[in-house]
Amino acid sequence: MSGISEKELIESCLKNDRKAQKELYDRYSRKMMGVCFRYTGDSETAKDMLQDGFIKIFASLSTFQFNGSFEGWMRRIFVNTCLEHLRKNDILHDAADLDHAAAPLSGSSYSVVESMSANDLMKIIGELPKGFRLIFNMYEIEGYSHKEIAEVLGITESTSRSQLTRAKQLLKNRINKEFSE
């Protein structure tokens, strides 16, 4: 089945073809696991979110209109699944005020970041406090606006901006510390 087009694969999934459903899972599970892990920060919860996300994908597949990217449509479902989990477990409560993260910056240069591997950078992002990581992922990686973040998380736009600024400051501090040792 791996040679069929994305559209044919989706259409087969809509007919409850189990092989097609497995193929769809195999094609996208690795990328979507990365999305889930970025939001949850631990592999067990990310696996649960991956499972929940695919259940939602298969349940709502008939709503995909073939307008735009299927992967982008899926990604949005996985992000929303993770956000629902975070809200339900009140993980966002800890995001409100972490002033200690706004420590003075040492002179960092882009060359340090350029010399890092993507895995190193993702590891440091994954070590951010949950609220900072959430807003950083939504804004910088997923492309949400501060207005959208505020609506989804039930916070103000200024809180979203503030948390993003603090997340970036904390990232810079951790990168400087990591590469100055």
Phi and psi in degrees as a GROMACS rama.xvg file:
@    title "Ramachandran Plot"
@    xaxis  label "Phi"
@    yaxis  label "Psi"
@TYPE xy
-63.2688  -11.2295  SER-2
-91.3444  -1.03689  GLY-3
-85.6533  156.943  ILE-4
-71.9805  163.06  SER-5
-60.0294  -42.4214  GLU-6
-62.8316  -44.7742  LYS-7
-63.2103  -38.7211  GLU-8
-63.0525  -45.6379  LEU-9
-62.5667  -45.0221  ILE-10
-62.1128  -37.8661  GLU-11
-67.2673  -39.4025  SER-12
-62.3297  -38.3448  CYS-13
-64.3262  -22.7038  LEU-14
-90.804  13.198  LYS-15
61.3061  31.0717  ASN-16
-73.9248  111.476  ASP-17
-63.0573  -36.5372  ARG-18
-64.9116  -39.3537  LYS-19
-66.8423  -40.371  ALA-20
-63.1718  -40.7676  GLN-21
-65.5011  -40.8809  LYS-22
-61.573  -43.3375  GLU-23
-61.4683  -44.8724  LEU-24
-60.2069  -47.663  TYR-25
-61.8785  -37.5365  ASP-26
-67.601  -36.1139  ARG-27
-116.35  -9.83414  TYR-28
-63.5114  -37.5437  SER-29
-64.1397  -46.8543  ARG-30
-64.6932  -42.858  LYS-31
-71.3334  -28.3324  MET-32
-63.7789  -39.2962  MET-33
-60.8256  -41.3931  GLY-34
-61.9905  -48.9778  VAL-35
-61.4733  -41.2609  CYS-36
-66.615  -38.9038  PHE-37
-59.9057  -33.9272  ARG-38
-86.558  -34.6779  TYR-39
-93.0617  -33.862  THR-40
82.9672  -3.10811  GLY-41
-142.439  146.22  ASP-42
-68.6842  -34.6028  SER-43
-66.4264  -45.8038  GLU-44
-66.0785  -38.6981  THR-45
-61.4918  -39.9103  ALA-46
-62.5877  -41.8597  LYS-47
-62.3254  -42.4209  ASP-48
-67.305  -35.0367  MET-49
-62.1196  -46.1298  LEU-50
-61.0903  -49.3595  GLN-51
-61.091  -40.5101  ASP-52
-63.5685  -43.0165  GLY-53
-68.3911  -32.7847  PHE-54
-60.8321  -43.8814  ILE-55
-66.0952  -38.6684  LYS-56
-59.7965  -50.6537  ILE-57
-67.5677  -33.3523  PHE-58
-71.2481  -29.6852  ALA-59
-113.436  12.0621  SER-60
-56.8006  -32.4767  LEU-61
-66.789  -15.2478  SER-62
-85.4451  -11.7731  THR-63
-70.5677  125.939  PHE-64
-97.769  3.72621  GLN-65
62.8716  23.0096  PHE-66
-105.113  115.105  ASN-67
88.4361  -172.48  GLY-68
-78.4243  127.754  SER-69
-65.7157  -41.3798  PHE-70
-62.1024  -39.5303  GLU-71
-64.7433  -39.0774  GLY-72
-62.362  -45.0663  TRP-73
-62.9065  -45.8054  MET-74
-56.2418  -42.5782  ARG-75
-61.3555  -39.4596  ARG-76
-65.2332  -42.1465  ILE-77
-67.612  -41.0968  PHE-78
-61.2357  -46.7727  VAL-79
-63.665  -36.2875  ASN-80
-61.5646  -45.3336  THR-81
-65.8756  -41.2679  CYS-82
-63.4576  -40.7842  LEU-83
-59.5419  -43.7136  GLU-84
-61.8922  -45.6881  HIS-85
-63.5903  -41.9893  LEU-86
-65.0399  -46.0552  ARG-87
-61.1473  -34.824  LYS-88
-96.4052  11.281  ASN-89
53.6821  33.9395  ASP-90
-71.6538  -24.9418  ILE-91
-72.0484  -17.9867  LEU-92
-56.6747  -36.675  HIS-93
-72.992  -9.18799  ASP-94
-80.8498  -15.1956  ALA-95
-58.452  -51.5243  ALA-96
-146.738  100.116  ASP-97
-123.64  66.3323  LEU-98
-60.4704  -26.1924  ASP-99
-62.3412  -18.814  HIS-100
-73.4442  -17.0077  ALA-101
-89.2571  41.0723  ALA-102
-66.7378  157.156  ALA-103
-58.8135  144.058  PRO-104
-89.9322  140.646  LEU-105
-88.0952  164.39  SER-106
-67.0279  99.6043  GLY-107
-97.6539  152.34  SER-108
-125.116  158.174  SER-109
-64.9016  -23.0668  TYR-110
-63.4539  -30.6569  SER-111
-64.9946  -48.3271  VAL-112
-64.3282  -40.9504  VAL-113
-61.6302  -29.9417  GLU-114
-83.373  -8.72347  SER-115
-81.6283  150.75  MET-116
-81.7167  160.135  SER-117
-60.2279  -37.5495  ALA-118
-63.9072  -41.1264  ASN-119
-62.0832  -44.3048  ASP-120
-64.9516  -43.9342  LEU-121
-64.5942  -33.9438  MET-122
-63.6644  -45.0872  LYS-123
-66.4976  -40.2099  ILE-124
-61.4623  -41.1128  ILE-125
-64.8548  -20.0684  GLY-126
-88.2584  -5.29415  GLU-127
-62.8252  150.616  LEU-128
-54.8989  148.292  PRO-129
-52.0553  -46.6584  LYS-130
-64.3447  -42.6059  GLY-131
-63.0603  -45.8826  PHE-132
-60.4378  -42.1625  ARG-133
-59.6543  -52.0882  LEU-134
-68.7879  -38.201  ILE-135
-59.4866  -47.9098  PHE-136
-60.7425  -46.1602  ASN-137
-63.5368  -42.5428  MET-138
-81.8262  -53.4055  TYR-139
-81.8479  -32.2326  GLU-140
-101.115  -45.6773  ILE-141
-87.5867  -19.175  GLU-142
84.6542  18.3018  GLY-143
-67.2553  150.124  TYR-144
-85.5615  165.195  SER-145
-62.6919  -33.8804  HIS-146
-63.5869  -46.2136  LYS-147
-63.8375  -42.2136  GLU-148
-60.344  -45.8867  ILE-149
-58.9945  -44.1497  ALA-150
-64.9941  -45.5057  GLU-151
-66.8107  -40.7807  VAL-152
-93.5614  -8.87686  LEU-153
70.6361  37.7123  GLY-154
-124.439  175.915  ILE-155
-85.4839  160.356  THR-156
-62.3964  -37.7766  GLU-157
-66.4985  -33.7772  SER-158
-65.3687  -41.3767  THR-159
-60.8302  -47.0332  SER-160
-61.4573  -44.6976  ARG-161
-62.1006  -45.0997  SER-162
-64.4554  -38.1124  GLN-163
-64.8456  -44.3137  LEU-164
-60.4317  -45.2099  THR-165
-65.3659  -38.4433  ARG-166
-61.4913  -43.7373  ALA-167
-64.618  -40.1246  LYS-168
-63.751  -44.2689  GLN-169
-63.7597  -40.9816  LEU-170
-59.8616  -46.9958  LEU-171
-59.574  -44.4339  LYS-172
-60.9721  -43.6102  ASN-173
-69.7277  -37.369  ARG-174
-65.4426  -45.9048  ILE-175
-59.361  -45.141  ASN-176
-63.9866  -45.5107  LYS-177
-60.639  -41.0884  GLU-178
-99.6755  2.7946  PHE-179
-102.188  -4.82924  SER-180
